[in-house]
Amino acid sequence: MSAAAATLVGQRPTEFRFEVADHQAISEFVYEAAGILLPPNKMQLVYGRLAPRVRACRLTTFAQYVALIGTDPVERTQALDALTTNHTSFFRESHHFDHFMEHCWPALDARLTTRGKVRLWSAACSSGEEPYSLLMAIFGQERGNGQRLARTDLRVLATDLSTEILAAAKAGRYTLDTASGVPQSLRSIWMTRDGNQAEVHPLIRERVAFRKLNLLENWPMKGQFDAIFCRNVMIYFDEPTKERLQTRLADHLVPGGFLYIGHSERLSNSVAPRFACVGRTTFQKVTA
């Protein structure tokens, strides 16, 4: 490793060779595969995330690893998993859930009582806290209400690029510290303690379909959604990628449906006219 690269990555320079050219190659791969930007100042992050994979593959340099992910689709998936796992928490940016329950859910609940269907999408769901939070808010503080809704055509699609994180999300098991983010009034009903972990109630888990999905590739979903949560993922994209994604999200929302995005994210100029801003990073679709 060059002295400059060693300074950037902050790792033992004799452990793995990690050159600027290696970082550039990995950055290009991740941008092409997932639209994520990894500029030079992310060199330390890339090293830290991928060094365990280099070690697991019994390689000695990142150049060897770059060559491997160019030919091995399984390892490409492993590399993307390592580089795209992001932080989340239960009821993160809670104002979105408050808005959904006050302004979106009443009409959807009424639809369910007349045998209609409701479809919600948690895009970039990570380890599952977002879709589970949404359903806990919907089911509320009465077990009977959850049992009623479990008999309706209410479904939540939860997607992410990482196969590893989706497996954890589907299991619905969290550390007690992570579970403490759920309000006690909901946690006591919809989570069960099992040793040093808390498990999401089966009535909640059964409403969620976890699926692998690359937001930049073709989407298999044919129908539209009543609300989409796509939060804190577009911060990693450049403007053209954001615009394309937002256009597709708008296309997959029903008229009057709600789009919730991250606290530091904004709608592109070409997409904004299709929405009315109705709250903090909360938008309602007003035109097709």
Kinemage of the C-alpha trace (Angstrom):
@kinemage 1
@onewidth
@group {chain A} dominant
@subgroup {mainchain}
@vectorlist {calphas} color= white
{ca met a 1} P 0.000 0.000 0.000
{ca ser a 2} L 1.254 3.467 -0.771
{ca ala a 3} L 1.978 5.790 2.151
{ca ala a 4} L -0.867 8.082 1.092
{ca ala a 5} L -3.331 5.225 0.928
{ca ala a 6} L -2.178 3.929 4.288
{ca thr a 7} L -2.870 7.330 5.816
{ca leu a 8} L -6.318 7.457 4.242
{ca val a 9} L -7.488 4.053 5.352
{ca gly a 10} L -5.979 4.225 8.816
{ca gln a 11} L -5.227 0.498 8.831
{ca arg a 12} L -2.038 -1.512 9.290
{ca pro a 13} L -0.259 -1.007 5.943
{ca thr a 14} L 1.135 -4.538 5.968
{ca glu a 15} L -2.225 -6.295 6.340
{ca phe a 16} L -3.580 -5.763 2.811
{ca arg a 17} L -2.470 -3.785 -0.194
{ca phe a 18} L -5.172 -1.205 -0.937
{ca glu a 19} L -4.263 1.264 -3.626
{ca val a 20} L -6.160 4.280 -4.889
{ca ala a 21} L -6.757 2.368 -8.116
{ca asp a 22} L -8.413 -0.426 -6.120
{ca his a 23} L -10.768 2.056 -4.469
{ca gln a 24} L -11.590 3.564 -7.850
{ca ala a 25} L -12.427 0.156 -9.307
{ca ile a 26} L -14.654 -0.721 -6.349
{ca ser a 27} L -16.349 2.681 -6.530
{ca glu a 28} L -17.151 2.164 -10.209
{ca phe a 29} L -18.522 -1.310 -9.501
{ca val a 30} L -20.797 -0.081 -6.699
{ca tyr a 31} L -22.034 2.894 -8.706
{ca glu a 32} L -22.875 0.695 -11.678
{ca ala a 33} L -24.576 -1.942 -9.515
{ca ala a 34} L -26.418 0.223 -6.999
{ca gly a 35} L -25.994 3.892 -7.935
{ca ile a 36} L -24.094 4.559 -4.710
{ca leu a 37} L -21.310 7.133 -4.698
{ca leu a 38} L -18.062 6.250 -2.939
{ca pro a 39} L -15.766 9.253 -3.429
{ca pro a 40} L -12.102 9.211 -2.381
{ca asn a 41} L -12.941 10.385 1.143
{ca lys a 42} L -14.782 7.058 1.631
{ca met a 43} L -11.588 5.067 1.152
{ca gln a 44} L -11.332 4.222 4.838
{ca leu a 45} L -14.946 3.048 4.916
{ca val a 46} L -14.433 0.810 1.880
{ca tyr a 47} L -11.326 -0.727 3.397
{ca gly a 48} L -13.061 -1.378 6.704
{ca arg a 49} L -16.125 -2.938 5.086
{ca leu a 50} L -14.302 -5.132 2.568
{ca ala a 51} L -11.144 -6.178 4.433
{ca pro a 52} L -13.036 -9.056 6.146
{ca arg a 53} L -14.137 -10.290 2.701
{ca val a 54} L -10.557 -10.144 1.400
{ca arg a 55} L -9.502 -12.151 4.429
{ca ala a 56} L -12.370 -14.650 4.039
{ca cys a 57} L -11.370 -15.237 0.408
{ca arg a 58} L -7.767 -15.885 1.523
{ca leu a 59} L -6.408 -13.092 -0.649
{ca thr a 60} L -3.502 -10.781 0.136
{ca thr a 61} L -4.331 -7.640 -1.854
{ca phe a 62} L -7.391 -5.670 -2.837
{ca ala a 63} L -6.310 -5.927 -6.455
{ca gln a 64} L -6.920 -9.657 -6.204
{ca tyr a 65} L -10.310 -8.994 -4.654
{ca val a 66} L -11.251 -6.540 -7.408
{ca ala a 67} L -10.417 -9.219 -9.955
{ca leu a 68} L -12.507 -11.765 -8.032
{ca ile a 69} L -15.691 -9.685 -7.876
{ca gly a 70} L -15.302 -9.087 -11.594
{ca thr a 71} L -15.788 -12.805 -12.272
{ca asp a 72} L -17.628 -14.250 -9.250
{ca pro a 73} L -21.314 -13.197 -8.966
{ca val a 74} L -21.627 -14.667 -5.468
{ca glu a 75} L -18.748 -12.565 -4.190
{ca arg a 76} L -20.145 -9.516 -5.989
{ca thr a 77} L -23.278 -9.939 -3.883
{ca gln a 78} L -21.187 -10.302 -0.740
{ca ala a 79} L -19.300 -7.109 -1.568
{ca leu a 80} L -22.517 -5.165 -2.161
{ca asp a 81} L -23.956 -6.486 1.103
{ca ala a 82} L -20.875 -5.303 2.961
{ca leu a 83} L -20.950 -1.844 1.400
{ca thr a 84} L -24.699 -1.111 1.534
{ca thr a 85} L -25.748 -2.086 5.057
{ca asn a 86} L -26.973 1.127 6.688
{ca his a 87} L -28.027 2.276 10.111
{ca thr a 88} L -31.704 2.232 11.041
{ca ser a 89} L -33.838 2.066 14.187
{ca phe a 90} L -37.396 1.547 15.329
{ca phe a 91} L -39.631 4.599 14.799
{ca arg a 92} L -36.795 6.550 13.249
{ca glu a 93} L -38.012 10.013 12.212
{ca ser a 94} L -41.198 9.340 14.160
{ca his a 95} L -43.012 12.328 12.657
{ca his a 96} L -43.510 10.233 9.497
{ca phe a 97} L -45.379 7.552 11.415
{ca asp a 98} L -47.433 10.217 13.205
{ca his a 99} L -48.366 11.762 9.860
{ca phe a 100} L -49.222 8.403 8.327
{ca met a 101} L -51.525 7.458 11.207
{ca glu a 102} L -53.299 10.819 11.225
{ca his a 103} L -53.614 11.608 7.530
{ca cys a 104} L -53.230 8.378 5.584
{ca trp a 105} L -54.331 5.435 7.684
{ca pro a 106} L -57.982 6.357 8.500
{ca ala a 107} L -59.048 6.163 4.849
{ca leu a 108} L -57.063 2.973 4.306
{ca asp a 109} L -58.577 1.359 7.398
{ca ala a 110} L -62.047 2.250 6.145
{ca arg a 111} L -61.212 0.618 2.812
{ca leu a 112} L -60.187 -2.585 4.555
{ca thr a 113} L -63.528 -2.779 6.355
{ca thr a 114} L -65.246 -2.984 2.948
{ca arg a 115} L -62.971 -5.822 1.788
{ca gly a 116} L -60.620 -3.535 -0.108
{ca lys a 117} L -56.874 -3.954 -0.207
{ca val a 118} L -54.029 -1.796 1.123
{ca arg a 119} L -50.478 -1.954 -0.143
{ca leu a 120} L -47.542 -0.220 1.561
{ca trp a 121} L -43.874 -0.300 0.568
{ca ser a 122} L -40.803 0.091 2.733
{ca ala a 123} L -38.019 0.576 0.185
{ca ala a 124} L -34.473 0.100 1.495
{ca cys a 125} L -35.900 -1.531 4.629
{ca ser a 126} L -32.491 -2.608 5.985
{ca ser a 127} L -32.890 -4.877 9.044
{ca gly a 128} L -36.666 -4.476 9.201
{ca glu a 129} L -37.234 -1.838 11.863
{ca glu a 130} L -39.091 0.470 9.453
{ca pro a 131} L -41.809 -1.923 8.207
{ca tyr a 132} L -42.260 -3.399 11.672
{ca ser a 133} L -42.608 0.094 13.161
{ca leu a 134} L -45.238 0.950 10.568
{ca leu a 135} L -47.292 -2.137 11.333
{ca met a 136} L -47.000 -1.704 15.080
{ca ala a 137} L -48.332 1.827 14.687
{ca ile a 138} L -51.180 0.496 12.527
{ca phe a 139} L -52.071 -2.389 14.839
{ca gly a 140} L -51.969 -0.070 17.833
{ca gln a 141} L -52.268 -0.824 21.512
{ca glu a 142} L -55.005 -3.455 21.330
{ca arg a 143} L -54.256 -7.037 20.381
{ca gly a 144} L -57.797 -7.411 19.087
{ca asn a 145} L -57.258 -4.653 16.526
{ca gly a 146} L -54.204 -6.450 15.215
{ca gln a 147} L -56.139 -9.689 14.982
{ca arg a 148} L -58.868 -7.888 13.020
{ca leu a 149} L -56.368 -6.373 10.588
{ca ala a 150} L -54.602 -9.711 10.181
{ca arg a 151} L -57.783 -10.988 8.542
{ca thr a 152} L -57.829 -8.176 5.956
{ca asp a 153} L -55.952 -7.662 2.691
{ca leu a 154} L -53.246 -5.481 4.237
{ca arg a 155} L -49.740 -6.139 2.995
{ca val a 156} L -46.376 -4.430 3.423
{ca leu a 157} L -43.622 -4.982 0.898
{ca ala a 158} L -40.149 -4.506 2.388
{ca thr a 159} L -37.190 -4.496 0.018
{ca asp a 160} L -33.450 -4.085 0.252
{ca leu a 161} L -30.358 -4.767 -1.813
{ca ser a 162} L -28.608 -6.794 0.891
{ca thr a 163} L -29.522 -10.473 1.136
{ca glu a 164} L -27.814 -10.755 4.503
{ca ile a 165} L -29.732 -7.903 6.075
{ca leu a 166} L -33.022 -9.189 4.647
{ca ala a 167} L -32.491 -12.546 6.356
{ca ala a 168} L -32.051 -10.734 9.668
{ca ala a 169} L -35.140 -8.611 9.013
{ca lys a 170} L -37.305 -11.624 8.237
{ca ala a 171} L -36.266 -13.291 11.498
{ca gly a 172} L -37.636 -10.299 13.414
{ca arg a 173} L -35.288 -10.705 16.372
{ca tyr a 174} L -33.483 -7.715 17.896
{ca thr a 175} L -31.277 -6.900 20.840
{ca leu a 176} L -33.076 -5.452 23.819
{ca asp a 177} L -31.277 -2.165 23.264
{ca thr a 178} L -32.548 -1.986 19.683
{ca ala a 179} L -36.064 -2.977 20.741
{ca ser a 180} L -36.106 -0.186 23.330
{ca gly a 181} L -36.803 2.184 20.438
{ca val a 182} L -40.356 0.827 20.312
{ca pro a 183} L -42.699 2.710 22.672
{ca gln a 184} L -43.470 0.576 25.707
{ca ser a 185} L -47.206 0.671 24.993
{ca leu a 186} L -46.566 -1.092 21.676
{ca arg a 187} L -43.538 -3.158 22.674
{ca ser a 188} L -45.465 -4.887 25.463
{ca ile a 189} L -48.039 -6.119 22.948
{ca trp a 190} L -46.105 -6.700 19.734
{ca met a 191} L -42.707 -7.904 20.959
{ca thr a 192} L -41.795 -10.839 23.177
{ca arg a 193} L -38.617 -11.072 25.185
{ca asp a 194} L -36.537 -14.195 24.620
{ca gly a 195} L -33.393 -14.108 26.712
{ca asn a 196} L -31.317 -11.137 25.633
{ca gln a 197} L -33.416 -10.549 22.517
{ca ala a 198} L -36.888 -9.331 21.623
{ca glu a 199} L -38.942 -10.995 18.892
{ca val a 200} L -41.590 -9.300 16.768
{ca his a 201} L -45.047 -10.862 17.152
{ca pro a 202} L -46.042 -13.305 14.366
{ca leu a 203} L -49.139 -11.232 13.499
{ca ile a 204} L -46.805 -8.390 12.565
{ca arg a 205} L -44.219 -10.518 10.773
{ca glu a 206} L -46.844 -12.285 8.680
{ca arg a 207} L -47.990 -8.993 7.137
{ca val a 208} L -44.542 -8.240 5.673
{ca ala a 209} L -43.063 -9.701 2.497
{ca phe a 210} L -39.287 -9.214 2.511
{ca arg a 211} L -37.776 -9.248 -0.974
{ca lys a 212} L -34.400 -8.471 -2.487
{ca leu a 213} L -34.629 -5.523 -4.854
{ca asn a 214} L -32.123 -3.238 -6.508
{ca leu a 215} L -33.861 0.134 -6.783
{ca leu a 216} L -31.956 0.889 -9.992
{ca glu a 217} L -32.959 -2.283 -11.826
{ca asn a 218} L -36.326 -3.537 -13.096
{ca trp a 219} L -39.083 -3.750 -10.510
{ca pro a 220} L -41.373 -6.782 -10.612
{ca met a 221} L -44.261 -4.978 -8.888
{ca lys a 222} L -47.121 -4.251 -11.272
{ca gly a 223} L -49.569 -2.482 -8.963
{ca gln a 224} L -49.371 0.823 -7.137
{ca phe a 225} L -48.915 1.544 -3.452
{ca asp a 226} L -50.935 3.660 -1.065
{ca ala a 227} L -47.778 4.883 0.685
{ca ile a 228} L -44.059 4.466 0.103
{ca phe a 229} L -41.303 4.945 2.658
{ca cys a 230} L -37.999 5.495 0.843
{ca arg a 231} L -35.863 7.155 3.479
{ca asn a 232} L -32.153 7.842 3.839
{ca val a 233} L -31.107 5.955 0.732
{ca met a 234} L -31.050 8.742 -1.869
{ca ile a 235} L -28.331 10.565 0.070
{ca tyr a 236} L -25.889 8.107 -1.509
{ca phe a 237} L -27.011 8.876 -5.094
{ca asp a 238} L -26.051 11.556 -7.577
{ca glu a 239} L -28.738 13.878 -8.946
{ca pro a 240} L -29.550 11.963 -12.165
{ca thr a 241} L -29.973 8.739 -10.159
{ca lys a 242} L -32.197 10.484 -7.612
{ca glu a 243} L -34.364 11.913 -10.367
{ca arg a 244} L -34.844 8.542 -12.055
{ca leu a 245} L -35.678 6.824 -8.775
{ca gln a 246} L -38.123 9.510 -7.658
{ca thr a 247} L -39.896 9.393 -11.018
{ca arg a 248} L -40.376 5.654 -10.659
{ca leu a 249} L -41.561 5.995 -7.066
{ca ala a 250} L -44.146 8.541 -8.177
{ca asp a 251} L -45.320 6.191 -10.924
{ca his a 252} L -45.838 3.446 -8.332
{ca leu a 253} L -47.959 5.600 -6.019
{ca val a 254} L -51.736 5.776 -6.316
{ca pro a 255} L -53.183 9.270 -6.851
{ca gly a 256} L -53.317 10.852 -3.415
{ca gly a 257} L -50.739 8.409 -2.068
{ca phe a 258} L -47.975 9.524 0.274
{ca leu a 259} L -44.204 9.444 -0.181
{ca tyr a 260} L -41.936 9.682 2.864
{ca ile a 261} L -38.228 10.449 2.311
{ca gly a 262} L -35.240 11.048 4.586
{ca his a 263} L -34.760 14.189 6.653
{ca ser a 264} L -31.887 15.461 4.473
{ca glu a 265} L -33.393 14.435 1.129
{ca arg a 266} L -35.318 16.583 -1.343
{ca leu a 267} L -37.420 15.996 -4.443
{ca ser a 268} L -35.804 16.732 -7.798
{ca asn a 269} L -37.096 19.748 -9.693
{ca ser a 270} L -38.668 17.611 -12.409
{ca val a 271} L -40.510 15.405 -9.904
{ca ala a 272} L -41.634 17.995 -7.350
{ca pro a 273} L -44.632 19.249 -9.423
{ca arg a 274} L -46.208 15.799 -9.118
{ca phe a 275} L -46.446 16.213 -5.349
{ca ala a 276} L -47.692 18.568 -2.677
{ca cys a 277} L -45.491 18.956 0.373
{ca val a 278} L -47.736 18.108 3.328
{ca gly a 279} L -45.168 17.823 6.137
{ca arg a 280} L -41.500 17.450 6.892
{ca thr a 281} L -40.088 15.436 3.965
{ca thr a 282} L -43.642 14.171 3.445
{ca phe a 283} L -45.311 14.439 0.055
{ca gln a 284} L -48.723 13.597 -1.412
{ca lys a 285} L -49.059 12.688 -5.068
{ca val a 286} L -51.304 15.195 -6.831
{ca thr a 287} L -50.716 14.520 -10.548
{ca ala a 288} L -50.119 11.410 -12.601
